[in-house]
Amino acid sequence: MKKALLVLLLIVIVAAGGLAWFVTQKPSSPFDQTTVAQAPSPELAQRGEYVARQADCVACHSVPNGKPFAGGLEMGTPLGSIFATNITPDKETGIGNYTLADFDRAVRHGVAPDGRRLYPAMPYPSYVKMNDDDIRALYAFFMTGVTPVNQPNRGSEIRWPLNMRWPLALWNAVFTDKGTYVEKTSEDAIWNRGAYLVQAAGHCGSCHTPRSLTMNEKALDEGSPLYLAGALLDGWYAPSLRQDHNTGLGRWSEDDIYQFLKNGRNQHAVVFGSMTEAYNNSTQFMTDDDLRAISHYLKSLPGDPVRDGTPWQYQPPTLISASSAGGRNAAGAQTFAAKCGFCHGNDGKGRNQWIPPLAGAASSLTAENASQINVTLNGSGRVVTAGIPDAYRMPPFREQLSDEQIADVLSYVRLTWGNHGGPVSPDDVRALREHTDPASSSPIILQMR
């Protein structure tokens, strides 16, 4: 018996030692033996600025009216809030002491120089696919093209023991891919460029791919039908980017996708919610060739007719009045006529490219109602193109309409013109009212330099 216990104890000790070794190991970097002897060229730093635009680093690592990249943005998680860190080259509170290898490990593997694991709110499961040249250029930009800001980082609000970081090493081993993006020889150069931008720096899957209970993205590339199939995240529903007729891009052409990324609007939609920041600080600054490549790649992703349901077809509305419907539907129709119809049209078709249609919109056809509730409560930030704010925006109705009124009007929208997203309950509205901040609709618009 004693011998068996000793053997078991030995196994436990060896296993614990092996686990301790595994979780404290830093990933290797191709830059481990690299020394930066001189300042990078302006051309390399300029290229790095473009990569930072692709990755939209400024959106997460900045706050409205704050300094670029100085951190502080609160990010809600099921375990508690975490706060984006200072990634300016300040040597006390930022990343000014990072070597190129340190920077690489943080960006592509989620490991800080001291071995601390980063929460995957930092989208390193996507960034790991970035190639060495882009990482080198990105480092050059942050070291020489960003103004240092001395601003201490704020600790997370996740409590012990859930705030222990070492289990993230195991999470990474299970849920992240290894290595940079590998081009598919079966596809052309444009497709591969689009796939690289979407999967790597663009990290589109971080918002648009559903997550498991373990908070990992259920798919990391087009090999799974769940990749970019739509997801609920932080009070917004990021719609499918696949060719789903109702809830995705099935009715969009490649040019429609390009126009949306380039101008923030097209005949189908106008950016709002989190996508406003992605447009304001990222996609509008990308080259036409890169935006065309992204459009080409997204258009290649098939939809799922079973998941998507019966294809939407426009149905003319009845007269919007109390007599045209009964009960709550009548109340919703009246509120729509008073508050929404002037801009979005009583036919739900919007106003060309300036005010988006509600008829046939993905947000009106998906069962997830968070985006419509959120934008009705808190409005939408300004769409800023080439430094010029848009004159048209969705105003907040948080103070004007009750939970019941918002539920009624959104139920009307989601059940009219052929929409079949389903009704909204006052409890749904109340929950988002309590957990969203009207200031969250303020756009983050920052100069990178």
Phi, psi and omega per residue, in radians:
M1 nan -0.802 3.135
K2 -1.064 -0.674 -3.134
K3 -1.121 -0.724 3.129
A4 -1.116 -0.693 3.127
L5 -1.157 -0.683 3.115
L6 -1.139 -0.690 3.107
V7 -1.119 -0.757 3.119
L8 -1.099 -0.736 3.128
L9 -1.098 -0.725 3.118
L10 -1.084 -0.723 3.117
I11 -1.087 -0.749 -3.142
V12 -1.112 -0.746 -3.127
I13 -1.122 -0.766 3.139
V14 -1.137 -0.729 3.132
A15 -1.124 -0.746 3.132
A16 -1.129 -0.708 3.104
G17 -1.128 -0.706 3.107
G18 -1.125 -0.711 3.114
L19 -1.137 -0.769 3.134
A20 -1.068 -0.715 3.110
W21 -1.115 -0.751 -3.070
F22 -1.117 -0.803 -3.017
V23 -1.341 -0.244 3.138
T24 -1.766 -0.043 3.133
Q25 -1.331 2.327 3.043
K26 -1.483 2.403 3.069
P27 -1.069 2.579 3.072
S28 -1.267 2.727 3.115
S29 -2.297 2.469 3.062
P30 -1.124 -0.163 -3.121
F31 -1.809 0.208 -3.099
D32 -1.017 -0.601 -3.112
Q33 -1.754 0.186 -3.096
T34 -1.566 2.305 3.023
T35 -2.061 2.333 3.127
V36 -1.606 1.723 -3.033
A37 -1.398 -0.441 -3.101
Q38 -2.508 2.907 -3.140
A39 -1.098 2.447 3.129
P40 -1.146 2.777 -3.130
S41 -1.197 2.660 3.073
P42 -1.015 -0.570 -3.141
E43 -1.141 -0.714 3.135
L44 -1.173 -0.737 3.118
A45 -1.125 -0.655 3.112
Q46 -1.142 -0.709 3.068
R47 -1.101 -0.680 3.112
G48 -1.097 -0.618 3.074
E49 -1.081 -0.680 3.115
Y50 -1.154 -0.689 3.085
V51 -1.118 -0.684 3.096
A52 -1.108 -0.590 3.048
R53 -1.145 -0.774 3.110
Q54 -0.997 -0.749 -3.082
A55 -1.453 -0.176 -3.135
D56 0.922 0.765 -3.115
C57 -1.019 -0.606 -3.031
V58 -1.140 -0.512 -3.056
A59 -1.162 -0.696 -3.111
C60 -1.550 -0.528 -3.048
H61 -1.721 0.403 3.099
S62 -2.501 2.834 3.055
V63 -2.208 2.736 3.097
P64 -0.947 2.359 3.138
N65 1.165 0.221 3.103
G66 -1.784 3.131 3.111
K67 -1.402 2.498 3.128
P68 -1.014 2.271 3.013
F69 1.227 0.204 -3.098
A70 -1.469 -0.040 3.066
G71 1.437 -2.986 3.077
G72 1.807 -0.197 -3.115
L73 -1.178 2.239 3.123
E74 -1.411 2.324 3.105
M75 -2.163 2.100 -3.139
G76 -1.377 2.398 3.039
T77 -2.299 2.856 3.101
P78 -1.061 -0.317 -3.094
L79 -1.704 -0.241 -3.074
G80 2.443 3.010 -3.074
S81 -1.423 2.508 2.951
I82 -2.134 2.869 -3.033
F83 -2.261 2.332 -3.137
A84 -1.081 2.557 -3.033
T85 -1.643 2.876 3.079
N86 -1.315 2.044 3.125
I87 -2.043 0.427 2.981
T88 -1.355 2.879 -3.113
P89 -1.409 0.462 3.043
D90 -1.152 2.322 -3.037
K91 -1.406 -0.248 3.139
E92 -1.690 -0.781 -3.023
T93 -2.046 -0.112 -3.105
G94 -1.991 -2.484 -3.054
I95 -2.001 0.412 -3.074
G96 -1.092 -0.384 3.137
N97 -1.684 0.044 -3.138
Y98 -1.219 2.356 2.899
T99 -1.414 2.986 3.085
L100 -1.040 -0.682 3.113
A101 -1.157 -0.706 3.082
D102 -1.042 -0.816 -3.133
F103 -1.059 -0.774 3.134
D104 -1.044 -0.811 -3.121
R105 -1.115 -0.658 3.130
A106 -1.184 -0.791 -3.056
V107 -1.288 -0.822 -3.006
R108 -1.647 -0.273 -3.092
H109 -2.249 -0.126 3.105
G110 1.226 0.644 3.132
V111 -2.222 2.120 3.130
A112 -1.320 2.849 -3.121
P113 -0.977 -0.543 3.132
D114 -1.467 0.115 3.126
G115 1.589 -0.122 -3.140
R116 -1.176 2.352 -3.126
R117 -1.460 2.389 3.112
L118 -1.535 2.533 3.050
Y119 -1.163 2.524 -3.107
P120 -1.252 0.184 2.866
A121 -1.067 -0.528 2.914
M122 -1.297 2.018 -2.938
P123 -1.357 0.907 3.110
Y124 -1.156 -0.385 3.015
P125 -1.062 -0.403 3.025
S126 -1.610 -0.779 -3.066
Y127 -1.092 -0.400 3.123
V128 -1.025 -0.375 -3.135
K129 -1.464 -0.142 3.129
M130 -1.153 2.491 -3.112
N131 -1.434 2.906 -3.057
D132 -1.068 -0.656 -3.112
D133 -1.104 -0.703 3.124
D134 -1.201 -0.651 3.106
I135 -1.144 -0.749 3.124
R136 -1.073 -0.749 3.139
A137 -1.191 -0.702 3.139
L138 -1.085 -0.725 3.107
Y139 -1.080 -0.751 3.130
A140 -1.051 -0.701 3.132
F141 -1.143 -0.824 -3.084
F142 -1.194 -0.513 -3.131
M143 -1.414 -0.502 -3.036
T144 -2.158 -0.308 -3.057
G145 -1.883 -0.015 -3.127
V146 -2.008 2.385 3.134
T147 -1.317 2.226 3.103
P148 -1.094 2.426 3.095
V149 -2.283 2.151 3.113
N150 -1.513 1.653 -3.117
Q151 -2.469 1.905 -3.102
P152 -1.027 2.588 3.098
N153 -1.382 2.647 -3.131
R154 -1.764 2.318 -3.142
G155 -1.217 2.770 -3.138
S156 -1.265 2.847 3.092
E157 -1.763 0.198 3.079
I158 -1.354 2.254 -3.035
R159 -1.575 2.749 3.065
W160 -1.144 2.483 0.110
P161 -1.612 0.024 -3.075
L162 -1.226 -0.247 -3.138
N163 -1.528 0.022 3.087
M164 -1.170 2.352 -3.024
R165 -1.606 -0.410 -3.013
W166 -1.036 -0.566 3.107
P167 -1.073 -0.325 3.117
L168 -1.129 -0.432 3.065
A169 -1.093 -0.694 3.099
L170 -1.224 -0.707 3.107
W171 -1.031 -0.773 3.141
N172 -1.093 -0.702 -3.108
A173 -1.108 -0.532 -3.081
V174 -1.577 -0.689 -2.879
F175 -1.946 0.039 3.107
T176 -2.039 2.584 3.047
D177 -1.358 2.825 3.115
K178 -1.972 2.366 3.034
G179 1.618 2.883 -3.098
T180 -1.376 2.962 3.138
Y181 -1.068 2.338 3.105
V182 -1.937 2.146 -3.107
E183 -1.122 2.530 3.077
K184 -1.584 2.108 -3.114
T185 -1.198 -0.318 3.134
S186 -1.372 -0.172 -3.110
E187 -2.006 2.795 -3.110
D188 -1.429 3.075 -3.058
A189 -1.130 -0.652 -3.131
I190 -1.137 -0.780 3.127
W191 -1.053 -0.804 -3.113
N192 -1.142 -0.663 3.085
R193 -1.119 -0.755 3.104
G194 -1.098 -0.757 3.120
A195 -1.071 -0.725 3.134
Y196 -1.096 -0.807 -3.118
L197 -1.135 -0.723 -3.107
V198 -1.227 -0.776 -3.034
Q199 -1.416 -0.530 -3.027
A200 -1.734 -1.763 -3.047
A201 -1.023 -0.719 -3.114
G202 -1.115 -0.419 3.137
H203 0.657 0.774 -3.105
C204 -1.059 -0.560 -3.130
G205 -1.134 -0.367 -3.126
S206 -1.038 -0.568 3.116
C207 -1.820 -0.645 -2.938
H208 -1.672 -0.027 3.114
T209 -1.889 2.300 3.131
P210 -1.095 2.665 -3.113
R211 -1.998 2.693 3.085
S212 -1.454 3.087 3.076
L213 -1.079 -0.446 3.107
T214 -1.472 0.138 3.039
M215 1.222 0.208 3.033
N216 -1.511 2.610 3.011
E217 -1.146 2.358 -3.068
K218 -1.234 -0.257 3.094
A219 -2.710 2.621 -3.093
L220 -2.095 -0.008 3.063
D221 -2.785 3.140 -3.033
E222 -1.203 -0.041 3.105
G223 -1.154 -0.283 3.121
S224 -2.072 2.445 3.091
P225 -1.192 -0.148 3.113
L226 -1.489 -0.257 -3.121
Y227 -1.133 2.168 -3.138
L228 1.058 0.528 -3.092
A229 -1.539 0.107 3.110
G230 1.777 2.465 -3.087
A231 -2.763 2.629 3.053
L232 -1.610 2.202 -3.094
L233 -2.618 2.094 2.990
D234 0.953 0.775 3.050
G235 1.501 0.084 3.109
W236 -2.300 2.609 3.024
Y237 -1.839 1.973 3.087
A238 -1.465 2.023 -2.994
P239 -1.245 2.938 3.070
S240 -1.064 2.448 3.025
L241 -1.841 0.252 3.111
R242 -1.655 -3.092 -3.057
Q243 -1.516 0.742 3.031
D244 -1.314 2.280 -3.058
H245 -1.134 -0.745 -3.044
N246 -1.535 -0.939 -2.941
T247 -1.840 0.111 -3.122
G248 -2.282 -2.478 -3.048
L249 -1.870 0.376 -3.072
G250 -1.074 -0.528 3.139
R251 -1.668 0.075 3.135
W252 -1.719 2.441 3.002
S253 -1.504 2.979 3.040
E254 -1.021 -0.671 3.140
D255 -1.179 -0.606 3.078
D256 -1.054 -0.777 3.140
I257 -1.105 -0.781 3.114
Y258 -1.021 -0.823 -3.122
Q259 -1.079 -0.676 3.136
F260 -1.110 -0.780 -3.130
L261 -1.269 -0.582 -3.084
K262 -1.418 -0.723 -3.018
N263 -1.987 -0.113 -3.138
G264 1.376 0.165 -3.093
R265 -2.861 2.751 2.955
N266 -2.729 -2.926 -3.090
Q267 -1.178 -0.295 -3.074
H268 -1.718 -0.520 -2.967
A269 -2.831 2.860 2.986
V270 -2.214 2.462 -3.118
V271 -1.047 2.483 3.031
F272 -2.685 2.976 -3.127
G273 1.088 -2.483 -3.096
S274 -1.095 -0.466 -3.119
M275 -1.221 -0.383 3.086
T276 -1.066 -0.798 3.130
E277 -1.159 -0.674 3.119
A278 -1.081 -0.655 3.097
Y279 -1.290 -0.859 -3.060
N280 -1.016 -0.623 -3.014
N281 -1.962 -0.132 -3.019
S282 -2.279 -1.307 -2.869
T283 -1.116 -0.597 -3.112
Q284 -1.166 -0.323 -3.128
F285 -1.602 -0.071 -3.118
M286 -1.434 2.716 -3.109
T287 -1.207 2.718 3.096
D288 -1.027 -0.689 -3.133
D289 -1.077 -0.732 3.140
D290 -1.204 -0.697 3.115
L291 -1.160 -0.653 3.079
R292 -1.145 -0.650 3.124
A293 -1.153 -0.745 3.087
I294 -1.063 -0.781 -3.142
S295 -1.061 -0.740 -3.137
H296 -1.105 -0.766 3.140
Y297 -1.136 -0.827 -3.107
L298 -1.094 -0.656 -3.130
K299 -1.181 -0.290 3.141
S300 -1.481 -0.186 -3.066
L301 -1.467 2.048 -3.085
P302 -1.180 2.683 3.053
G303 -1.542 -3.104 3.132
D304 -2.211 1.705 -3.087
P305 -1.033 -0.588 -3.135
V306 -1.163 -0.840 3.131
R307 -1.172 -0.651 -3.009
D308 -1.350 -0.513 3.101
G309 1.524 -2.963 -3.107
T310 -1.098 2.236 -3.111
P311 -0.997 2.377 -3.126
W312 -1.236 2.454 2.986
Q313 -2.357 2.434 -3.092
Y314 -1.160 2.388 3.059
Q315 -2.196 2.146 -3.133
P316 -1.013 2.438 -3.135
P317 -1.356 2.773 2.968
T318 -1.386 3.004 3.136
L319 -1.012 2.228 -3.125
I320 -1.398 1.693 3.101
S321 -2.794 2.946 -3.132
A322 -1.090 -0.479 -3.090
S323 -1.421 -0.184 -3.072
S324 -1.522 -0.169 3.135
A325 -2.720 2.916 -3.106
G326 -1.983 2.776 3.016
G327 1.048 -2.387 -3.084
R328 -1.089 -0.559 3.137
N329 -1.102 -0.648 3.092
A330 -1.144 -0.735 3.114
A331 -1.096 -0.715 3.114
G332 -1.141 -0.678 3.117
A333 -1.117 -0.713 3.133
Q334 -1.144 -0.765 3.118
T335 -1.107 -0.707 3.120
F336 -1.066 -0.797 -3.130
A337 -1.077 -0.638 -3.080
A338 -1.411 -0.617 -2.974
K339 -1.961 -0.443 -2.931
C340 -2.096 -0.550 -2.973
G341 -1.099 -0.586 -3.096
F342 -1.050 -0.706 -3.116
C343 -1.521 -0.894 -3.020
H344 -1.483 -0.175 3.122
G345 1.464 2.444 3.094
N346 -1.133 -0.312 3.073
D347 -1.555 -0.030 3.099
G348 1.294 0.159 -3.021
K349 -1.632 0.027 3.098
G350 1.254 -2.881 -3.111
R351 -2.203 1.448 -3.138
N352 0.927 -2.244 -3.116
Q353 -1.651 0.024 -3.018
W354 -1.577 -0.705 3.094
I355 -2.155 2.142 -2.959
P356 -1.243 2.662 3.045
P357 -1.248 2.612 2.986
L358 -1.767 -0.396 3.084
A359 -1.300 2.068 3.118
G360 1.403 0.056 3.098
A361 -1.173 2.532 3.138
A362 -0.984 -0.655 -3.131
S363 -1.191 -0.328 3.106
S364 -1.589 -0.170 -3.044
L365 -1.983 -0.264 3.113
T366 -1.521 2.649 3.110
A367 -1.195 -0.422 3.119
E368 -1.317 2.123 -3.058
N369 -1.867 0.089 -3.000
A370 -1.058 -0.723 -3.072
S371 -1.105 -0.780 -3.117
Q372 -1.183 -0.652 3.087
I373 -1.150 -0.816 -3.083
N374 -1.066 -0.809 -3.094
V375 -1.250 -0.502 3.081
T376 -1.252 -0.714 3.105
L377 -1.184 -0.846 -2.896
N378 -1.963 -0.039 -3.130
G379 1.269 -3.027 -3.136
S380 -2.246 2.526 -3.140
G381 -1.175 2.836 3.124
R382 -1.114 2.412 2.963
V383 -1.519 2.035 -3.025
V384 -1.957 1.970 -3.124
T385 -1.962 2.159 -3.136
A386 0.917 0.646 3.099
G387 1.429 0.016 -3.102
I388 -1.885 2.049 3.134
P389 -1.184 2.527 3.082
D390 -1.175 2.534 3.118
A391 -1.441 -0.251 -3.079
Y392 -2.017 2.323 3.082
R393 -2.699 2.779 3.079
M394 -1.359 2.074 3.136
P395 -1.393 2.751 3.073
P396 -1.368 2.455 3.082
F397 -1.981 0.302 -3.125
R398 -0.962 -0.736 -3.079
E399 -1.573 -0.304 -3.061
Q400 -1.610 -0.554 -3.027
L401 -2.118 2.490 3.094
S402 -1.370 3.001 3.078
D403 -1.028 -0.722 -3.122
E404 -1.154 -0.717 -3.140
Q405 -1.153 -0.722 3.106
I406 -1.154 -0.716 3.104
A407 -1.076 -0.724 -3.128
D408 -1.137 -0.824 -3.067
V409 -1.217 -0.626 3.111
L410 -1.270 -0.586 3.045
S411 -1.102 -0.694 3.087
Y412 -1.077 -0.813 -3.137
V413 -1.065 -0.731 -3.018
R414 -1.414 -0.034 -3.141
L415 -2.237 0.261 -3.116
T416 -2.116 2.802 3.112
W417 1.093 0.416 -3.099
G418 1.552 -0.045 3.101
N419 -1.142 2.563 -3.136
H420 -2.466 0.692 3.116
G421 -1.285 -0.391 3.135
G422 1.760 2.813 -3.084
P423 -1.256 2.868 3.087
V424 -2.020 2.409 3.138
S425 -1.734 2.670 3.063
P426 -1.006 -0.553 3.117
D427 -1.120 -0.655 3.084
D428 -1.057 -0.761 -3.131
V429 -1.164 -0.771 -3.102
R430 -1.044 -0.718 -3.114
A431 -1.100 -0.762 3.140
L432 -1.295 -0.542 3.079
R433 -1.059 -0.690 -3.094
E434 -1.319 -0.427 -3.006
H435 -1.984 0.190 3.069
T436 -2.186 2.734 -3.099
D437 -2.022 2.210 3.123
P438 -1.010 -0.443 3.109
A439 -1.212 -0.275 -3.119
S440 -1.175 -0.255 3.118
S441 -1.474 -0.077 3.118
S442 -1.278 2.271 -3.080
P443 -1.306 2.552 2.978
I444 -1.669 1.926 -3.110
I445 -2.221 1.838 -3.006
L446 -2.264 2.517 2.979
Q447 -1.341 2.337 -3.071
M448 -1.216 -0.503 -3.105
R449 -1.941 nan nan
